[in-house]
Amino acid sequence: MKAPWHSSTSTNIINSINSHINNSHINNSIRDIFPSLQAFTKATIILTLTLTLTLNKDKLQPANPVHDYHRHQIEPPPSAAAPAPYKLSQAKLVIDPPDLQAWRERLFHVDDLIILTHEQFETYFPHIDNVYSHRSTQRYKRKPFISHYWDCRMKGRPPGTPKSDDPNKKKRKRSARERDLCDVKIKITEYFPDAGAEAALDRDVAAAIAAGTAAHSVVSAGQRFWTIQRVNGNGGNGKADGVAGPHRHTLERSDEIKKSSVQRFVSTRDKEGKKIQRTPQSKAIGAAQETARMHSRKADLRLYAATFCPFSQRVWIALEAKGQAYQYIETDPFKRPAPTPLLEANPRGRVPAIRQGDWACSESAVILEYLEDIYPDIPLFPSDPRLRANCRLWIHHINTRLVPTFFSLLQPPTSSQRPLNTIDTSTTPTSSVALFQSHLTALILAADEQGPYFLGPSLSLVDIHFAPFALRLSRILHRRYPNTLLADATSGTRWHRWLNALEMDPHIRATTSTDEFYLETVDLLLQTSNEGG
């Protein structure tokens, strides 16, 4: 935009010249003698001023920052978008690559410049990243690579933020470690795919290629590649600081301090796998599911139970046998914090537990005695005091001898190497098998000769105490020890008639799930052994 005062300035100057010429004290004789000199002088001055204004036009205009900026800028040449730097979190972890230990040793010591393909870096560095701690990243405007500087983790550094005094803040479990236990510092340089030209390479890499090393094949491929070198005390980081030399500790020591990315991944994966294994289908299925559904409505008597728990099944069988109204509430006894209704019935948060009005009770043996007392119409104990005492004696035998031995048999000899729901085909009976068989034989010999139940033709509390374990004996333990006789189950024997009566009893069948359910919940059953019931 032109300045509005350009033309007026010229006119003012010309008028001033005319005034000086016309009004100057020049005598008339000279004005008369030299009339043409006056016109010539005026014309010369006007021409000079016009040329001066034209040549200095830009200098006379007011400053325009935008116009001035664009006049002095050089248009940059069009270029392709710079490739995005690689992130270690993007690595496709390889759990067990070939020559892993050799690569870990090499990347730990870094005795010389190491040149890796992108695949090699992505495969092996996550196995050694626990040794180093990232410190800084340097980017370059005109170079197709990025430099990352890492210190040995043993060097340590001061905390970034002061410790919090907030009592509600979760504190990490950390052990203080001395600082400056190692001086190693490495530089990891990431070269973009277009960094193959020697002019764009770092001088150390260019020297390695010129020396005819295997690095030439890595660089000439036109792919992303990496270099790793130790820079402490040798000026490799552009400074002459640091103490030169290798690590002052072993690789094993670094592994003790922190796990690598791959180790952490495997640990997390295994932990998640165990969670899945520990939380199988624990709700009732089969006949037990239908019975639970029928008793899901609210009732004065509430039963908090878990289908996989044999102690819960004892109480459930008794309630079915008594024919009383009750509400069945499936409960996870391992959930923490335990559900409030369960804690109100049993402050320890364990099953089985019952609640009737404002009164609650736990422990299967105690609950069964209570049900027998308040619902005497269908007795499960004999009326004869001697028979009742005899029943209590064998109930004690079941709970103190058979049940503990049963749970010990759930732990196969190779439990640390094999999941619990696999089958042990060992043909040699263990001492626990022999002990269990002797306890079971003693119980069978004490039963009524005719049967088919323990006291004779009708179900009793002795049968109810033993039934859940008898069912699991054939569904779990017999599969664990297929070539071992857990008491003689030959057709027609007293044990066979008793076991068959328990399997076919309608009250027991109504509380029984499928065979697969009991196999899948062995882990939960083992935890029940520690809880009691």
C-alpha positions in Angstrom: 0.0 0.0 0.0 1.5 3.4 -1.1 2.0 6.2 1.3 -0.5 9.0 0.7 2.1 11.8 1.2 4.4 11.0 -1.7 2.8 13.5 -4.3 2.1 16.2 -1.8 5.8 16.1 -0.7 7.0 16.7 -4.3 4.5 19.6 -4.8 5.6 21.2 -1.6 9.3 21.1 -2.5 8.6 22.6 -6.0 6.5 25.4 -4.6 9.2 26.2 -2.1 11.7 26.4 -5.0 9.5 28.8 -7.0 9.1 31.0 -3.9 12.8 31.2 -3.3 13.5 32.0 -7.0 10.8 34.6 -7.3 11.3 36.3 -4.0 15.1 36.2 -3.9 16.9 39.5 -3.8 18.2 39.4 -7.3 18.5 42.7 -9.0 16.4 43.3 -12.0 19.3 43.5 -14.3 20.3 39.9 -13.7 16.7 38.7 -14.0 16.4 40.5 -17.2 19.7 39.4 -18.6 19.3 35.8 -17.7 15.6 35.0 -18.0 16.4 31.5 -19.3 18.7 30.7 -16.3 15.8 30.9 -13.9 13.8 28.4 -15.9 16.8 26.1 -16.3 17.6 26.1 -12.5 14.0 25.4 -11.6 13.8 22.5 -14.1 17.1 21.0 -12.9 16.0 21.0 -9.3 12.6 19.5 -10.0 14.2 16.7 -12.1 16.8 15.9 -9.4 14.1 15.7 -6.7 11.9 13.5 -8.8 14.8 11.0 -9.4 15.7 11.0 -5.7 12.1 10.3 -4.7 11.8 7.5 -7.2 15.1 5.8 -6.3 14.3 5.9 -2.5 10.7 5.0 -2.8 11.0 1.9 -0.5 13.0 3.8 2.1 10.4 6.5 2.3 7.5 4.1 2.8 6.5 3.1 6.4 7.7 -0.3 7.6 5.3 -3.2 6.8 6.4 -6.3 8.9 4.4 -8.9 7.0 5.6 -7.6 3.6 9.2 -7.4 4.9 9.1 -10.9 6.3 7.9 -12.5 3.1 10.4 -10.6 1.0 13.3 -12.3 2.9 12.0 -15.8 3.2 13.2 -18.6 1.0 10.5 -21.2 0.2 11.6 -24.6 1.5 11.6 -27.4 -1.0 8.7 -29.8 -0.7 9.6 -32.9 1.3 7.9 -36.1 2.4 6.6 -36.5 5.9 9.2 -37.6 8.4 8.7 -41.2 9.6 7.4 -41.6 13.1 10.0 -42.7 15.7 9.6 -46.2 17.0 8.2 -46.9 20.5 9.5 -49.8 22.6 5.9 -50.4 23.7 5.1 -51.4 20.1 7.5 -54.3 20.2 6.2 -57.7 19.2 7.6 -59.7 22.1 9.3 -62.9 21.2 9.4 -65.1 24.3 12.2 -67.5 23.5 14.2 -66.4 20.4 17.3 -68.3 19.3 20.7 -67.6 21.0 18.9 -65.5 23.6 21.6 -65.8 26.3 24.4 -64.8 23.8 22.5 -61.8 22.7 21.7 -60.7 26.3 25.4 -60.9 27.1 26.4 -58.9 24.1 23.8 -56.2 24.7 24.8 -56.1 28.4 28.5 -55.6 27.9 28.3 -53.5 24.6 32.1 -53.8 24.1 31.9 -52.3 20.7 29.4 -50.7 18.3 26.5 -53.0 17.7 24.4 -52.6 14.6 21.1 -54.4 14.5 18.3 -54.8 12.0 14.9 -53.6 13.2 13.8 -57.2 13.7 16.9 -58.0 15.8 16.4 -55.0 18.0 12.7 -55.7 18.4 13.4 -59.3 19.3 16.3 -59.0 21.7 16.3 -55.6 23.4 13.1 -56.2 25.3 15.0 -59.1 27.0 17.7 -56.7 28.3 15.8 -53.5 28.9 15.7 -54.2 32.6 19.5 -53.4 32.8 19.0 -49.8 31.5 16.9 -46.8 32.3 16.0 -44.2 29.7 17.3 -40.7 30.3 16.9 -38.5 27.3 16.1 -38.4 23.5 17.8 -36.2 21.0 16.1 -35.4 17.7 17.8 -33.8 14.7 16.2 -31.5 12.1 18.4 -32.5 9.2 19.4 -36.0 10.1 17.3 -39.1 9.5 18.0 -40.6 12.9 17.2 -40.2 16.6 19.5 -40.8 19.5 18.3 -42.3 22.8 20.5 -42.2 25.9 20.2 -44.8 28.6 21.9 -45.2 31.9 22.6 -48.4 33.7 19.8 -48.8 36.3 22.4 -49.3 39.0 23.5 -45.7 38.5 20.3 -44.5 40.1 18.9 -41.0 40.2 17.2 -38.8 42.7 13.4 -39.0 43.0 11.5 -36.7 40.7 8.9 -35.7 43.3 8.9 -35.5 47.1 7.3 -38.3 49.1 3.6 -37.8 49.7 2.3 -37.5 53.3 -1.2 -38.5 52.2 -2.2 -41.5 54.4 -4.8 -42.6 51.8 -2.3 -42.8 49.0 -1.1 -46.4 48.2 2.6 -46.7 48.8 4.9 -48.8 46.6 6.9 -51.4 48.3 10.5 -50.3 47.4 13.8 -51.0 48.9 16.3 -48.1 48.9 19.5 -48.7 46.8 22.7 -46.8 46.8 23.4 -44.6 43.9 26.3 -44.5 41.5 26.9 -48.3 41.7 27.6 -48.3 38.0 28.7 -45.7 35.4 27.7 -47.3 32.1 25.8 -45.1 29.7 24.7 -46.3 26.2 23.4 -44.5 23.2 20.8 -46.2 21.1 20.4 -44.6 17.7 17.4 -45.3 15.6 18.0 -44.8 11.8 15.0 -44.3 9.6 14.6 -46.3 6.4 16.0 -43.5 4.2 19.2 -43.2 6.2 21.2 -45.4 3.9 23.2 -42.6 2.3 26.7 -42.4 3.9 26.4 -38.6 4.2 23.4 -39.1 6.6 25.1 -41.7 8.8 26.8 -41.2 12.1 30.6 -41.2 11.7 31.0 -44.4 13.8 28.4 -46.3 11.7 30.0 -45.0 8.5 33.4 -46.2 9.8 32.0 -49.6 10.5 30.5 -49.9 7.0 33.8 -48.7 5.5 35.6 -51.4 7.4 33.7 -54.0 5.5 31.7 -55.4 8.5 28.4 -57.2 8.4 26.8 -53.8 9.1 26.9 -53.0 5.4 24.2 -55.5 4.6 22.0 -54.1 7.4 22.3 -50.5 6.2 22.1 -51.1 2.5 18.8 -52.9 2.8 17.0 -49.6 3.0 15.2 -50.6 6.2 15.0 -49.1 9.7 18.0 -50.2 11.7 19.6 -49.5 15.1 23.0 -49.0 16.6 24.0 -49.4 20.3 27.3 -48.2 21.8 28.7 -47.4 25.2 29.4 -43.7 25.6 30.3 -43.2 29.3 33.7 -41.5 29.5 34.6 -41.7 25.8 32.9 -38.6 24.5 30.4 -40.6 22.5 27.6 -38.5 23.9 29.2 -35.3 22.8 30.7 -34.7 26.3 33.8 -35.9 28.0 32.0 -36.7 31.3 31.4 -40.0 33.0 33.7 -42.8 34.1 34.9 -45.1 31.3 34.6 -48.8 31.6 32.1 -51.7 31.6 29.5 -52.5 34.2 30.6 -52.9 37.8 28.2 -55.8 38.3 26.9 -58.9 36.6 23.9 -59.4 34.4 22.4 -61.7 37.1 22.5 -58.8 39.5 20.5 -56.6 37.1 18.0 -59.4 36.7 17.5 -59.5 40.5 16.7 -55.8 40.6 14.1 -55.7 37.8 12.5 -58.0 35.3 12.7 -57.3 31.6 9.7 -56.4 29.5 9.4 -60.0 28.3 9.6 -61.4 31.8 6.9 -59.0 33.0 4.7 -59.9 30.1 5.1 -63.7 30.8 4.5 -63.1 34.5 1.3 -61.1 33.8 0.1 -63.7 31.3 0.6 -66.5 33.7 -1.1 -64.6 36.5 -4.1 -63.9 34.3 -4.2 -67.6 33.3 -4.2 -68.6 37.0 -7.1 -66.2 37.6 -9.1 -67.9 34.9 -8.2 -71.4 36.3 -9.2 -70.3 39.8 -12.5 -68.9 38.7 -14.2 -71.9 36.9 -17.9 -72.3 36.6 -18.9 -72.4 40.3 -22.6 -72.0 40.1 -24.9 -75.1 40.2 -25.6 -76.9 37.0 -27.6 -80.0 36.2 -30.1 -81.1 38.8 -28.6 -78.8 41.5 -29.3 -75.8 39.2 -33.0 -76.7 39.0 -33.2 -77.2 42.8 -31.5 -73.9 43.4 -33.9 -72.2 41.0 -36.9 -73.7 42.8 -35.7 -72.3 46.1 -34.7 -68.8 45.0 -37.7 -67.1 46.5 -37.4 -65.4 49.9 -38.1 -67.6 52.9 -37.7 -67.4 56.6 -34.8 -69.8 56.6 -31.9 -68.8 54.2 -29.0 -71.1 53.3 -25.8 -69.5 52.1 -23.9 -72.2 50.2 -21.5 -72.9 47.4 -22.3 -75.8 45.0 -18.7 -77.0 44.8 -18.5 -77.2 48.6 -19.2 -80.6 50.1 -19.9 -79.1 53.5 -22.6 -76.9 51.9 -24.1 -79.9 50.2 -24.5 -81.7 53.5 -26.9 -78.9 54.8 -28.6 -78.8 51.4 -29.3 -82.5 51.4 -30.8 -82.3 54.9 -33.1 -79.4 54.0 -34.3 -81.4 51.0 -34.8 -84.5 53.1 -36.7 -82.5 55.8 -39.0 -81.0 53.1 -39.0 -77.5 54.7 -39.2 -74.2 53.0 -35.9 -72.4 52.5 -34.1 -69.9 50.3 -31.0 -71.1 48.6 -28.4 -68.3 48.1 -25.3 -69.2 46.0 -22.3 -67.5 47.6 -18.7 -67.1 46.7 -16.8 -67.8 49.9 -13.5 -66.6 48.5 -14.7 -63.1 47.5 -13.1 -60.4 49.6 -14.7 -58.4 51.1 -17.3 -61.1 51.7 -20.9 -60.2 51.0 -22.6 -58.4 53.8 -25.5 -60.9 54.2 -22.9 -63.8 54.5 -20.9 -61.8 57.2 -24.1 -61.3 59.1 -24.7 -65.0 59.1 -21.1 -66.0 59.6 -18.6 -63.3 60.6 -15.8 -65.4 59.2 -17.4 -65.2 55.7 -17.5 -69.0 55.2 -20.1 -71.4 53.9 -22.3 -73.1 54.8 -24.3 -70.7 57.0 -28.0 -70.3 57.7 -30.0 -67.4 58.9 -33.5 -67.6 60.4 -35.0 -64.3 61.5 -32.4 -62.6 63.6 -30.5 -65.8 64.4 -27.7 -67.2 62.4 -25.4 -70.3 62.6 -22.5 -71.8 60.7 -20.5 -75.0 60.5 -22.2 -77.9 58.8 -22.2 -80.3 61.8 -23.8 -77.7 64.0 -26.4 -76.7 61.4 -27.4 -80.3 60.9 -27.9 -80.8 64.6 -30.0 -77.6 64.7 -32.2 -78.7 61.8 -32.8 -82.1 63.4 -34.0 -80.3 66.6 -36.4 -77.8 65.0 -37.8 -80.1 62.3 -38.4 -83.4 64.1 -41.2 -84.5 61.8 -38.8 -86.3 59.5 -36.0 -87.6 61.8 -32.5 -88.2 60.5 -31.3 -89.5 63.9 -32.5 -92.6 65.6 -34.6 -92.2 68.7 -32.6 -94.8 70.7 -29.9 -92.9 72.7 -27.3 -95.7 72.1 -27.8 -95.6 68.4 -27.6 -91.8 68.4 -24.3 -92.0 70.3 -23.1 -94.6 67.8 -24.0 -92.3 65.0 -22.1 -89.4 66.5 -19.1 -91.6 66.9 -19.0 -92.5 63.2 -19.8 -88.9 62.2 -16.7 -87.9 64.2 -14.8 -90.7 62.3 -15.8 -89.2 59.0 -14.9 -85.7 59.9 -11.6 -86.4 61.6 -10.2 -89.3 59.5 -11.9 -89.8 56.2 -12.3 -86.1 55.2 -8.7 -85.0 55.9 -7.3 -88.1 54.1 -9.7 -87.3 51.2 -8.3 -83.8 50.8 -4.7 -85.1 51.0 -5.5 -87.4 48.1 -6.5 -84.4 46.0 -2.8 -83.4 45.9 -1.1 -85.7 43.5 2.7 -86.3 43.9 3.5 -84.2 40.9 1.0 -81.4 41.7 3.7 -78.7 41.1 4.2 -80.0 37.5 0.7 -80.8 36.5 -2.7 -79.1 36.9 -5.0 -80.5 39.6 -7.7 -81.7 37.2 -5.4 -84.1 35.3 -5.4 -87.8 35.8 -2.6 -89.6 37.6 -2.2 -93.1 36.0 0.2 -94.3 38.6 -0.3 -98.0 39.5 1.4 -97.8 42.9 -1.0 -96.9 45.7 0.4 -94.2 48.0 0.3 -94.3 51.7 -2.7 -91.9 51.7 -4.7 -94.2 49.4 -4.1 -97.1 51.8 -4.9 -95.0 54.8 -8.1 -93.7 53.2 -9.1 -97.2 52.2 -8.6 -98.5 55.8 -10.8 -95.7 57.2 -13.5 -96.3 54.6 -13.4 -100.1 55.4 -13.9 -99.4 59.1 -16.9 -97.2 58.3 -18.4 -99.9 56.0 -17.9 -102.6 58.6 -19.8 -100.5 61.2 -22.8 -100.0 58.9 -26.0 -102.1 59.1 -25.4 -105.4 57.3 -28.6 -105.2 55.3 -28.5 -101.5 54.5 -28.5 -100.1 52.0 -27.9 -96.9 54.1 -25.7 -96.8 57.2 -28.5 -97.5 59.7 -30.6 -99.6 57.4 -33.4 -98.7 54.9 -33.6 -94.9 55.6 -31.3 -91.9 55.2 -29.5 -90.7 58.3 -27.2 -88.0 59.4 -24.2 -90.4 59.0 -25.2 -90.8 55.3 -25.6 -87.0 54.9 -22.1 -86.3 56.4 -20.5 -88.9 54.1 -22.5 -88.5 50.9 -20.8 -85.4 49.4 -17.4 -87.1 49.7 -18.7 -90.4 48.4 -19.9 -88.7 45.3 -16.6 -87.0 44.8 -14.8 -90.2 45.5 -16.1 -91.8 42.3 -16.0 -88.6 40.2 -12.5 -87.3 41.2 -10.4 -89.7 43.2 -11.2 -92.8 41.2 -10.1 -90.9 38.0 -6.9 -89.9 39.8 -6.1 -93.5 40.8 -7.9 -95.7 38.2 -5.8 -98.7 38.9 -6.2 -98.5 42.7 -9.2 -99.9 44.6 -10.6 -97.4 46.9 -12.6 -100.1 48.8 -14.1 -103.0 47.0 -16.8 -101.6 44.7 -17.7 -105.0 43.3 -21.4 -105.4 42.5 -23.3 -107.0 45.4 -20.8 -105.9 48.2 -21.9 -103.8 51.1 -19.9 -100.8 49.9 -21.4 -101.1 46.4 -25.0 -101.2 47.8 -24.3 -98.2 50.0 -22.7 -96.1 47.3 -25.5 -97.0 44.9 -28.2 -96.0 47.4 -26.4 -92.6 47.9 -26.2 -92.0 44.2 -29.9 -92.8 43.7 -31.3 -91.0 46.7 -33.7 -88.3 45.4 -32.6 -85.7 48.0 -28.9 -86.3 47.2 -29.5 -86.3 43.5 -31.4 -83.0 43.7 -28.3 -81.3 45.1 -25.8 -82.9 42.7 -24.2 -81.2 39.6 -22.6 -82.9 36.6 -19.4 -85.0 36.8 -17.5 -82.3 34.7 -18.5 -79.7 37.3 -16.7 -81.5 40.1 -13.6 -82.0 38.0 -13.4 -78.4 37.0 -13.8 -77.2 40.6 -11.0 -79.3 42.2 -9.0 -76.1 42.9 -11.9 -74.5 44.7 -12.5 -77.8 46.6 -8.8 -77.7 47.8 -9.3 -74.2 49.1 -12.4 -75.4 51.0 -10.2 -77.9 52.9 -8.4 -75.0 54.5 -11.6 -73.2 55.3 -13.2 -76.2 57.1 -17.0 -76.3 57.2 
